[in-house]
Amino acid sequence: MFNIAIVEDDSAAMALMESSLLKYGKENNVQFNIFKFGGTISFLTNYHGNYDVVFMDIELPDLNGMAAAKKLREIDKNVVLIFVTNLAQFAVEGYEVNAFDFMVKPVSYSVFSLKLKRALDIVRTNGGVKLLVSVDDAMMTISSADIKYLEIMSHNIIYHTVHGDYRSYGTLKKIEKQLEGANFMRCNSCYLVNLRYVTSVKGFSVYIGEDCLQISHPRKQAFLRALNDYFGGGGGCN
């Protein structure tokens, strides 16, 4: 099941996009939850970060798609964004907001299905769990694929990510439950480590790039077993 958002003020274009999604789903045995927005303000207000792909018109009356996309990227850096436009030259600006692709109206089904397939392949490849996090009185989504490790400090969770560090109130136990199955493992009571970012283990120290975290004695055996399983049993840890 994929969550798809369509941000489009033209009812005919909206209907065409929706029917194309339903046709693609029927042909390829894929299910979609489709969320429709007539403008960017309604889309961005109370954004929940649970969308896999966003189709966004560039020329919108309340806030144009490019400006909205910049605000979207402040909240969600990972959602697959596809612009839909009447003028192809506008789409060049999409690189500034990491747009995945663009489509020129009127969109034929053959073009739509090709670009949708590529977008869904990216979603499947990236996978991961999306966490909705309160940071500095604002909500943002953080993909588990971008988290190197989490740290608990004075009732706050510090998300150490590839984009920087973010602090939010919470408990490590709750986040650990949300990340079940996403290859995260505790090395001690203070750290929850994304195994994909482990660069080496030496004694009771695990290295996440240049960051060195301590592995507690009670957790070392389970941590090394999980790490070994993640890397396919190839060993290399001591």
Contacts in CASP RR format, 6 or more apart in sequence:
PFRMAT RR
TARGET T0000
AUTHOR 0000-0000-0000
METHOD contacts of the structure
MODEL  1
MFNIAIVEDDSAAMALMESSLLKYGKENNVQFNIFKFGGTISFLTNYHGN
YDVVFMDIELPDLNGMAAAKKLREIDKNVVLIFVTNLAQFAVEGYEVNAF
DFMVKPVSYSVFSLKLKRALDIVRTNGGVKLLVSVDDAMMTISSADIKYL
EIMSHNIIYHTVHGDYRSYGTLKKIEKQLEGANFMRCNSCYLVNLRYVTS
VKGFSVYIGEDCLQISHPRKQAFLRALNDYFGGGGGCN
1 31 0 8 1.000
1 32 0 8 1.000
1 33 0 8 1.000
2 30 0 8 1.000
2 31 0 8 1.000
2 32 0 8 1.000
2 33 0 8 1.000
2 52 0 8 1.000
2 53 0 8 1.000
2 120 0 8 1.000
2 123 0 8 1.000
3 32 0 8 1.000
3 33 0 8 1.000
3 35 0 8 1.000
3 50 0 8 1.000
3 51 0 8 1.000
3 52 0 8 1.000
3 53 0 8 1.000
4 21 0 8 1.000
4 32 0 8 1.000
4 33 0 8 1.000
4 34 0 8 1.000
4 35 0 8 1.000
4 51 0 8 1.000
4 52 0 8 1.000
4 53 0 8 1.000
4 54 0 8 1.000
4 55 0 8 1.000
5 35 0 8 1.000
5 36 0 8 1.000
5 37 0 8 1.000
5 43 0 8 1.000
5 51 0 8 1.000
5 53 0 8 1.000
5 54 0 8 1.000
5 55 0 8 1.000
6 14 0 8 1.000
6 17 0 8 1.000
6 18 0 8 1.000
6 34 0 8 1.000
6 35 0 8 1.000
6 36 0 8 1.000
6 37 0 8 1.000
6 54 0 8 1.000
6 55 0 8 1.000
7 37 0 8 1.000
7 38 0 8 1.000
7 39 0 8 1.000
7 40 0 8 1.000
7 43 0 8 1.000
7 54 0 8 1.000
7 55 0 8 1.000
7 56 0 8 1.000
7 57 0 8 1.000
7 60 0 8 1.000
7 65 0 8 1.000
7 68 0 8 1.000
8 14 0 8 1.000
8 17 0 8 1.000
8 36 0 8 1.000
8 37 0 8 1.000
8 38 0 8 1.000
8 39 0 8 1.000
8 55 0 8 1.000
8 56 0 8 1.000
8 57 0 8 1.000
8 84 0 8 1.000
9 38 0 8 1.000
9 39 0 8 1.000
9 57 0 8 1.000
9 60 0 8 1.000
9 61 0 8 1.000
10 57 0 8 1.000
13 57 0 8 1.000
13 84 0 8 1.000
13 105 0 8 1.000
13 106 0 8 1.000
14 36 0 8 1.000
14 38 0 8 1.000
16 106 0 8 1.000
16 107 0 8 1.000
17 55 0 8 1.000
17 84 0 8 1.000
17 107 0 8 1.000
17 112 0 8 1.000
18 34 0 8 1.000
18 36 0 8 1.000
20 107 0 8 1.000
20 109 0 8 1.000
20 112 0 8 1.000
20 113 0 8 1.000
20 116 0 8 1.000
21 32 0 8 1.000
21 34 0 8 1.000
21 116 0 8 1.000
22 32 0 8 1.000
23 109 0 8 1.000
24 30 0 8 1.000
24 112 0 8 1.000
24 113 0 8 1.000
24 116 0 8 1.000
25 31 0 8 1.000
25 32 0 8 1.000
27 113 0 8 1.000
28 117 0 8 1.000
30 120 0 8 1.000
35 51 0 8 1.000
37 43 0 8 1.000
38 60 0 8 1.000
39 60 0 8 1.000
39 61 0 8 1.000
39 62 0 8 1.000
39 63 0 8 1.000
40 56 0 8 1.000
40 60 0 8 1.000
40 62 0 8 1.000
40 63 0 8 1.000
40 64 0 8 1.000
40 65 0 8 1.000
40 67 0 8 1.000
40 68 0 8 1.000
41 62 0 8 1.000
41 63 0 8 1.000
43 56 0 8 1.000
43 68 0 8 1.000
44 63 0 8 1.000
44 68 0 8 1.000
44 71 0 8 1.000
44 72 0 8 1.000
44 75 0 8 1.000
47 72 0 8 1.000
47 75 0 8 1.000
47 76 0 8 1.000
47 139 0 8 1.000
48 132 0 8 1.000
49 75 0 8 1.000
49 76 0 8 1.000
49 79 0 8 1.000
49 130 0 8 1.000
49 132 0 8 1.000
49 141 0 8 1.000
50 130 0 8 1.000
50 132 0 8 1.000
51 76 0 8 1.000
51 79 0 8 1.000
52 79 0 8 1.000
52 80 0 8 1.000
52 120 0 8 1.000
52 123 0 8 1.000
53 79 0 8 1.000
53 80 0 8 1.000
53 81 0 8 1.000
53 82 0 8 1.000
53 116 0 8 1.000
53 119 0 8 1.000
53 120 0 8 1.000
53 123 0 8 1.000
54 72 0 8 1.000
54 79 0 8 1.000
54 80 0 8 1.000
54 81 0 8 1.000
54 82 0 8 1.000
55 82 0 8 1.000
55 84 0 8 1.000
56 65 0 8 1.000
56 68 0 8 1.000
56 69 0 8 1.000
56 81 0 8 1.000
56 82 0 8 1.000
56 83 0 8 1.000
56 84 0 8 1.000
57 65 0 8 1.000
57 83 0 8 1.000
57 84 0 8 1.000
57 85 0 8 1.000
58 64 0 8 1.000
58 65 0 8 1.000
58 66 0 8 1.000
58 83 0 8 1.000
58 84 0 8 1.000
58 85 0 8 1.000
58 87 0 8 1.000
58 90 0 8 1.000
58 91 0 8 1.000
59 65 0 8 1.000
59 85 0 8 1.000
59 86 0 8 1.000
59 87 0 8 1.000
59 90 0 8 1.000
60 68 0 8 1.000
63 71 0 8 1.000
65 83 0 8 1.000
66 90 0 8 1.000
66 93 0 8 1.000
66 94 0 8 1.000
66 96 0 8 1.000
66 97 0 8 1.000
69 81 0 8 1.000
69 83 0 8 1.000
69 94 0 8 1.000
69 97 0 8 1.000
69 99 0 8 1.000
70 96 0 8 1.000
70 97 0 8 1.000
72 79 0 8 1.000
72 81 0 8 1.000
72 97 0 8 1.000
73 97 0 8 1.000
73 98 0 8 1.000
74 140 0 8 1.000
75 138 0 8 1.000
75 139 0 8 1.000
75 140 0 8 1.000
75 141 0 8 1.000
76 130 0 8 1.000
76 140 0 8 1.000
76 141 0 8 1.000
77 98 0 8 1.000
77 141 0 8 1.000
77 143 0 8 1.000
77 146 0 8 1.000
77 163 0 8 1.000
78 126 0 8 1.000
78 130 0 8 1.000
78 141 0 8 1.000
78 143 0 8 1.000
78 145 0 8 1.000
78 146 0 8 1.000
79 141 0 8 1.000
80 100 0 8 1.000
80 119 0 8 1.000
80 122 0 8 1.000
80 123 0 8 1.000
81 97 0 8 1.000
81 98 0 8 1.000
81 99 0 8 1.000
81 100 0 8 1.000
82 99 0 8 1.000
82 100 0 8 1.000
82 101 0 8 1.000
82 102 0 8 1.000
82 103 0 8 1.000
82 115 0 8 1.000
82 119 0 8 1.000
83 90 0 8 1.000
83 91 0 8 1.000
83 94 0 8 1.000
83 99 0 8 1.000
83 101 0 8 1.000
83 102 0 8 1.000
83 103 0 8 1.000
84 102 0 8 1.000
84 103 0 8 1.000
84 105 0 8 1.000
84 107 0 8 1.000
85 91 0 8 1.000
85 102 0 8 1.000
85 103 0 8 1.000
85 104 0 8 1.000
85 105 0 8 1.000
86 104 0 8 1.000
86 105 0 8 1.000
87 104 0 8 1.000
88 102 0 8 1.000
88 104 0 8 1.000
91 99 0 8 1.000
91 102 0 8 1.000
91 104 0 8 1.000
94 102 0 8 1.000
100 118 0 8 1.000
100 119 0 8 1.000
100 122 0 8 1.000
101 115 0 8 1.000
101 118 0 8 1.000
101 119 0 8 1.000
103 111 0 8 1.000
103 112 0 8 1.000
103 115 0 8 1.000
126 143 0 8 1.000
126 145 0 8 1.000
127 145 0 8 1.000
128 143 0 8 1.000
128 144 0 8 1.000
128 145 0 8 1.000
128 182 0 8 1.000
129 143 0 8 1.000
129 144 0 8 1.000
129 178 0 8 1.000
129 179 0 8 1.000
129 182 0 8 1.000
130 141 0 8 1.000
130 142 0 8 1.000
130 143 0 8 1.000
130 144 0 8 1.000
131 141 0 8 1.000
131 142 0 8 1.000
131 143 0 8 1.000
131 144 0 8 1.000
131 175 0 8 1.000
131 178 0 8 1.000
131 179 0 8 1.000
132 139 0 8 1.000
132 140 0 8 1.000
132 141 0 8 1.000
133 139 0 8 1.000
133 140 0 8 1.000
133 141 0 8 1.000
133 142 0 8 1.000
133 159 0 8 1.000
133 166 0 8 1.000
133 168 0 8 1.000
134 168 0 8 1.000
134 169 0 8 1.000
135 166 0 8 1.000
135 167 0 8 1.000
135 168 0 8 1.000
140 166 0 8 1.000
142 159 0 8 1.000
142 161 0 8 1.000
142 166 0 8 1.000
144 179 0 8 1.000
144 182 0 8 1.000
144 184 0 8 1.000
144 194 0 8 1.000
145 196 0 8 1.000
146 161 0 8 1.000
146 162 0 8 1.000
146 163 0 8 1.000
147 159 0 8 1.000
147 160 0 8 1.000
147 161 0 8 1.000
147 184 0 8 1.000
147 194 0 8 1.000
148 160 0 8 1.000
148 161 0 8 1.000
148 162 0 8 1.000
148 193 0 8 1.000
148 194 0 8 1.000
148 197 0 8 1.000
148 208 0 8 1.000
148 209 0 8 1.000
148 211 0 8 1.000
149 160 0 8 1.000
149 191 0 8 1.000
149 192 0 8 1.000
149 193 0 8 1.000
149 194 0 8 1.000
149 197 0 8 1.000
149 208 0 8 1.000
149 211 0 8 1.000
149 213 0 8 1.000
150 157 0 8 1.000
150 158 0 8 1.000
150 159 0 8 1.000
150 160 0 8 1.000
150 172 0 8 1.000
150 175 0 8 1.000
150 184 0 8 1.000
150 191 0 8 1.000
150 192 0 8 1.000
151 157 0 8 1.000
151 158 0 8 1.000
151 160 0 8 1.000
151 190 0 8 1.000
151 191 0 8 1.000
152 158 0 8 1.000
152 171 0 8 1.000
152 172 0 8 1.000
152 189 0 8 1.000
152 190 0 8 1.000
152 191 0 8 1.000
153 190 0 8 1.000
155 169 0 8 1.000
155 170 0 8 1.000
155 171 0 8 1.000
156 167 0 8 1.000
156 168 0 8 1.000
156 169 0 8 1.000
156 170 0 8 1.000
157 167 0 8 1.000
157 168 0 8 1.000
157 169 0 8 1.000
157 170 0 8 1.000
157 171 0 8 1.000
157 172 0 8 1.000
157 175 0 8 1.000
158 165 0 8 1.000
158 166 0 8 1.000
158 167 0 8 1.000
159 165 0 8 1.000
159 166 0 8 1.000
159 167 0 8 1.000
159 168 0 8 1.000
160 208 0 8 1.000
160 211 0 8 1.000
172 186 0 8 1.000
172 189 0 8 1.000
172 190 0 8 1.000
172 192 0 8 1.000
175 192 0 8 1.000
176 184 0 8 1.000
176 186 0 8 1.000
176 192 0 8 1.000
179 192 0 8 1.000
182 194 0 8 1.000
183 194 0 8 1.000
183 195 0 8 1.000
183 196 0 8 1.000
183 226 0 8 1.000
183 230 0 8 1.000
184 192 0 8 1.000
184 193 0 8 1.000
184 194 0 8 1.000
184 195 0 8 1.000
185 192 0 8 1.000
185 193 0 8 1.000
185 195 0 8 1.000
185 222 0 8 1.000
185 223 0 8 1.000
185 226 0 8 1.000
185 227 0 8 1.000
186 192 0 8 1.000
186 193 0 8 1.000
186 219 0 8 1.000
186 223 0 8 1.000
187 193 0 8 1.000
187 206 0 8 1.000
187 213 0 8 1.000
187 214 0 8 1.000
187 215 0 8 1.000
187 216 0 8 1.000
187 219 0 8 1.000
187 223 0 8 1.000
188 213 0 8 1.000
188 214 0 8 1.000
188 215 0 8 1.000
188 216 0 8 1.000
188 219 0 8 1.000
189 216 0 8 1.000
191 213 0 8 1.000
193 206 0 8 1.000
193 208 0 8 1.000
193 213 0 8 1.000
193 223 0 8 1.000
195 226 0 8 1.000
195 227 0 8 1.000
195 230 0 8 1.000
195 231 0 8 1.000
196 230 0 8 1.000
197 208 0 8 1.000
197 209 0 8 1.000
198 206 0 8 1.000
198 207 0 8 1.000
198 208 0 8 1.000
198 227 0 8 1.000
199 207 0 8 1.000
199 208 0 8 1.000
199 209 0 8 1.000
200 206 0 8 1.000
200 207 0 8 1.000
200 237 0 8 1.000
201 207 0 8 1.000
201 215 0 8 1.000
201 224 0 8 1.000
201 227 0 8 1.000
201 237 0 8 1.000
201 238 0 8 1.000
202 238 0 8 1.000
203 215 0 8 1.000
203 238 0 8 1.000
204 214 0 8 1.000
204 215 0 8 1.000
204 216 0 8 1.000
204 217 0 8 1.000
204 220 0 8 1.000
205 212 0 8 1.000
205 213 0 8 1.000
205 214 0 8 1.000
205 215 0 8 1.000
206 212 0 8 1.000
206 213 0 8 1.000
206 214 0 8 1.000
206 215 0 8 1.000
206 223 0 8 1.000
207 213 0 8 1.000
215 223 0 8 1.000
224 237 0 8 1.000
227 237 0 8 1.000
228 234 0 8 1.000
228 235 0 8 1.000
228 237 0 8 1.000
END
